[in-house]
Amino acid sequence: MSLSRRRFVVRTALAAFGAYSIKGFSEASTTLPWRNWSGALTSYPASRFAPASEDELVSFLRTTSDTVRPVGAGHSFTPLVPTDGVLVVLDKLSGLFDYDELTDQATFGAGTRLGSMGVPLEAVGQAMFNLPDIDRQTLAGAISTATHGTGIGFNTLSAYVTEIRLVTATGDVLDISPSTHPDLFRAACVSLGSLGVVTRLQMQNRSAYRLKERNWAQKTEEVLESFDELANRHRHFEMFPLTHSDYALVLSIDETEEPINHPAPNPEEEAQFGNAMSSWMLMPPNERRPHINALAEQIEPSEAVDVSYRILANVRNNRFNEMEYSVPRERGGDCLREILNTIAERQIDVVFPLEYRYVQGDDLWLSMFGGGDRAAISIHRTAEADYRPYFDVIEPIFWKYGGRPHWGKVHSLGYAELNELYPRLEEFRMLRAELDPHGRFLNDHLRKVFGV
């Protein structure tokens, strides 16, 4: 059976199941509700405001005193957006505003979807250095939560920002760069939307390029033993360990000059795999290992070549909730092993693969990767299932290994714990209070994060 990594992940997600529905974020009211991408979070804002221009936004902030929360694609799994105040929708502040052929920099509206950036950048000969696995997020939302892709030679998207335009709580417009406001810049690149409303971002890009991806299945322990070597050898390298199995799906990506060759999925192949999976999905978790191993052993290596943005990002039509922590690079393997062993020992009924990858360190105040390279480890639960019992078991393992939570993924930490993990968090709190002394941009979740 020929089966690619991506099709395996999609099929696994489709086969996952759970017994509980997810509760909303707040009680119902008469207003039109807002829901996040996974459907796990719901709130009832008093109103929505979708400025058609930056001037409209400035006027609104100067002439009102409402609490506000900016919203992008709603792809975060943490309650960064929910508010009973005004929801500021940035969809109309989008598109390519400007670009520089000499520096390979380009300026986009904050509401631009990542998935809409590849084509206009390609038209001007540019491409982003990296992209996350999913590209439905807005640029501002991805930047504000330190969203990242894969690769030990690559930072989060936030670290490729060269200038930010921020509209503060009083309607002041600030153009922030490393040369004009060095401290504010390192804070604003990962701000959780708490310093103001980002309206545009200038990004450092590079010349357009092609990538070749290769997918295969291999025993998880074998991959872990050589992970550092392979992560250094390939432009991008990651794996997706299969729960209740000895195998992982492995992905490497490298630059190439080869012609584009990106075959479409084979419906017969997917149907064949679906039938094979359904047979062991009905088994208790402790009986699945030999069956999943046998299925993984049938996966044949596959390759694809395409322009960079079509290789780096995937379409995820099957919704889920996610928890991700990053741990110091040297502790990543042991952390992953303990998670997999815990899932097996406790017979946790989950089929969604984990994700394991490296990301380069940076110097941004609230970046999960501030201070050094780290291993990012993700666990998932399909949107129809109650993620909490599973995530509650695994989260303390991340803490044991010095993990920092991804700002946009499920976590339970508050200011006291986060202050131990982020050396510049107190400075960020003081800066936030200066820019927004009345807390217009705060909601319950951010008050917990910042200890307000």
N, C-alpha and C positions, 0 to 999 in steps of 0.2 A: 504493500500500500504506500503510495506516494502522498506525503502530507507535510505541508509547510508549517513552520512555527506559528505564523499568524493565523492560519486556518485552525490549527489546534487550539490556540487560545480562544478564538471566537466560539468554536464548538464546545469547549469546556465551559465557557460562560453560559452558553445556552442550556447546558445540561444541569447546571447548578440549581439547587432549590433550597427553600427554607420554609419554616412553619409560621413565621410572624410577619406582620406588616410593620412598617416604621411609623412611629408617631411624629406628628408635625412639630414645628418649633413653637407655635403659639396657638392659643385658642382662636376659634373662628370669630369673625366679625362681619360686618356688612360690607366691608371694602373688598375689592378684587384681590385675591391672594397672590403672593409671589412664591414660587417654588424653585429650588435649585435643580441642577441638571439631573441628579439621581432621584429626586423626588422625596428625599429624606428630610429636607428642611422646608418649612412653610412659615411665612409671616404675612401680616396684614398692614401694609404701610398706609398712612393716612392719605397719601397722594403720590403720584408719579410726576416727575419733571424730566422731559427729554429735550434739552437745549439743542437748537438747530445751529448754534454758533457759540463760540467762546464768550462773546459779548453778552449773550442771553444768560449764560451761566454766571458771569460776573455780576450782572444786574440782579439776578435772583439772590445770590449770596449777600449782596450789599443791602438789599431791601427787605430781607426776611430774617427771622431768628430761629427758624425751625431746626430741629435735629435732622441730619441728612446722612444717607449712606449711598456712595456710588456703587453701581452694579454694572458688571460686564456681561459675561455669558452665564453667570451663575454656576460655574463649574467647580467651585470650592465645595468641599464636603464639611468644612467647619462653618459655623454660623457667623461669617464675617459680614454678610449683607443684611440679615433680618433686622427690621426696624419697624416701629410704629410711627415714625416720622415720615420724611419725604425720601422716596427712592429716586436718586438721580441716575437716569438711564443715558449712557454715553453712545448709543448706537449711531447717532447722527454725526458724531465727531470721529469720523473714520476715513480711511483711505490714505494714499501716498501723497504727502504735502510737498515734499522737496527731496532732492538727492544731490550728491556731489560725486562726479565721476572720478575726481582725483583722489579723494579720501575713502571712497566706497562707504560713505555714510548716507543714511536716508532717514527722513522724518515722517512719521505716521501719526494719524489721529489716534487717541487713546482707545477708542472703541473699536479699532480694527481687529477683526478676528485673525489669529495666527494663520489659519488656513486660507486667508485671502491675501496674504502678503507675498507668497511665492511668485505668482504670475506677474504682478507689477514690478517686483524686484528683478525678475528674469528679463523683463522688457528693457530695463536700463542696465543690464549686465551685472547685476548684483545677486547675492544670495546670503541668507543668514548662516552663521557659522554652525548653528545647531538648532534643533527643535525638540520639544517634548514628544512623547509617544502619541499624545492626542493634541490636535491643533484647533479645537473648537473654542478655546479661551480667547478673550480679548487680550491685546498686547498689554494694556495697563493692568489687567487682572493678573496676568502671568508674571509681570515684573513685580507687582506689589507683594506677591507671595513667594518670590524666589523660585518659580517654576523652572525646571531644568530638563535637559535631555540626558544622554549617556556619553561617557568618554572621559578618561582620566586627563586628557589634554584640553578639556572644555569646561567652562564655568556655567553657572546658571544664566538664564537670559538677562537677568538684572545686571550682570557684570559687563554686558555689551552695550549698555546705555551710555551715551556720551553727553546727553543733555535732556533735562526734564522741564516741562512747563507745568507749574503747580498753581492752582487757584485756591487761596486760603479761605478760612472761615469768614473773613471780613471782605472777601472779594478782591484781595490784592493778587496780582499776577507776578509770579516769580519764575524767571528762567534760571535754572540751576545747573551748574556744571562743576567739574572738579576744580576749575580755575576761579570761578566766581564765588562759590559757596562750598568749599571742600567738605566740611563736616555735614552740612545739610544734604549735600549730594549723596554721601555714603549712607545717610539715614533714609533719604527719600527713595533710593533705588529699591528698597524693600520696606514698605511703610504700612502694609495692611490697610491702605486707604484711610489712615488715621491722621495724616498731616494736612490733607486737603484733597481736592479733586484734580487728578492728573488729566491734562487735556491733550498733550502731544508728547512724543518721545523721539529723540534722535538716536539711532542705533548704528553701531559699528558693524559693518558687513564685510564681505569679501567678494571676489569675482565669482560669477556663476560656475557651477561644477556639477559633475555627475558622481553618483555613488553606486557601488555594487554591494549588495547584501547577500550573505550566505547563512542559511538556517540548517541546523541539524539537531539530533538528539544524542545525548551522551550522559553517562552516569554522573550524578551531581558531585560526588566526591572527587572524581577525576578532574572535573572542571575546576573545582575549588582549589585543588592542589597546584594547578597551573594558571590560576586566574590572573595573578599579577603579571606574569610573562605575556599572556594573551592580551590583557588590557593595554600593555605598553606596545605590543606589536601592531594592533589594529587601531584604526581611527576611532571606532566605536566597538565595544564588546560588552555583552551582558548575557545573563541567563535567566530562565524562568523555571525554577524548580517545581516539579509536580508533586503535590501532596500525596501521601500514602504511596510513594513510589521511590525507586532508587535513581530515577532519571530526571534530567532537566532538558528543556528546549534551549538551544544556544544560538546566539545571533552575533555575527561579526559584520561590520560595514567598513569599506575602504573606498578611497577615491579611485576613479578609473577613467580611462578614455574610451572604453568599449562602447559600442552602439547600444542604444536603449533596447532593452529586452525585458519586459515586465508582463509576463503572462497572466491572464485573468484566472480566477479560481475555477476549478473543474467541478461542476455540480454533481457528477457521478461519484467522484472521489469523496466529496463532502458527505453525500448520502451514505456511502459505504462506511465512512468513519463514524457517522452518527449512529448507525446500527450497531457497530462494534462497541461504542461507548455505552449505549443504553443497557447492554447486558450486565455491565459491572456497576452501573450507577445504583442499581437496586440492592447491591450487596452491602453488608455492614462495612464501615471503614476499615476494620482490621482484617478483612478478607480481600481487599482490593489490590494490594501490592503486586502479586504475581500477574494479575490481569492487566493492570496499568503498565507494568514493565513490559509485558508481551506486546502491548499496543505501541509503546514508545519505540521498541526495537524494530518496528516495521516502518518507522518514519525515515524516509529517504532524504538526503541533503537536497536543498533547492537553492536556486540563485535568482537574482533579479537585478537589473541595471536600469536606472532612471535618473532624472534630474534630482538634485539633492532633496528638495522639499517633498517629493513624492515617495522617497525612500525613508526619510527620517520620521515622518508622522503617519499614523494609521487612522482609519475610520473605526470608531467604536459605537456601533448602533445598539449594542446590548449594555444597558446602564448598570452601574455598580456603585458601591461605596468603598472607600479606600483609606487605609492608614499607612503612612510612610514615616519612618524615622531614618536619619542618617547617623551612623556611628563612625568613630575613627577608623580609617582604612584598615589598619592592622588588626582590628577587632571584628571586622565584618564577617569573616568566615565562621568564627566561633559563634557569633550571634545568630547567623543563619542556621547553623547546625542545631542550635538549641531550639529555635522556632520549629524546625521540621520535626525534631524528636518529640517536642511537646505536642504537636498536632497528632503525631502517630500514637504516642503513649496515652493521650486523653481521648483518642478516637474521635477527634473533632470532625464533624461531617462537612467538609469543605472540599471542593474540587477545583476551584479557581487557582491557577498557578501563582506562585510568589514571583517577585521581580527583584533581581540583584544586580547592581551596577556601581561604578565609581564616578565621582564628580570632582573636578578640580577645586581647590580652595580659593578664597578671595578675601577682601578686606572690608566688605560691606557690613554695617553694624548689625543688622538682623538677618543676614544670610545664614542658612543652616550650615553652610560650608565655610563660614568665616574662620580664619586661622589655620586652615589646612585641608588636605584631601580627605574625603570621607566616602564610605560605602553607603549607598541608599538602598533600603530594603522595604519593599511594599507588600502588604497583604490586602486582599480584596474579598468582597462579598457581593453577590448580585443584589440589585436594588430591591428585588421582591423578598429578600431574606432579612431577618433581624441580625444586623452585624454585631450588635453589642456583646453577646456572650463570647463570641470568637475574639473580637478585638480586646475585650477586657482581660482575657487570658494571656494574650501575646504582648500587650503594651508594657507590662512590668519587665519583660525580657529586654526590651529596648532600653529601658531605664538602667538596667544592670550593666549594659555595655556603653554607657555614656551617650545615649541617643538623643538627638534633637528632633522634635517633630516638624514635619513639613507644615508650613502655615496654612496651606489650603486643604490638608488632609485631616481626618478625624484624630483628635487627641484630647486628653483630659487635663492638661497641665494649666496651672495658673501662674500668677506673677512670681510667687515664692520659688517655685521649681524652675521657671524659665530664667529667673535672674541668676541662678547658679550655672546655667548653660550658655548664657549670652553675656559676655563681659561688658558690652556697651548698652545693655538694655536700660540701665538707670539714666544714662545720658540721653538715650532716645526718649524716655519718659519726660525728662525736663524740656527737651526740645519740642516735643508734642504739646506740652502744656503752654509753652510760649506762643506757638502758632495757633492753638485752639484752646484758649483758657476756659471757655465755657463748655467744652466737650461736645460741640455740635456734631463732630464726626465719630462719636463713640456710640456703641450699642452694648448690650449686656456682655457679649462675648469679649469685646475689646476691653471693657472695664475689668474683666477677670484677668485678661492677659497682662494689662498694664497696672493692675493693682489700684485702680481708681475707685 
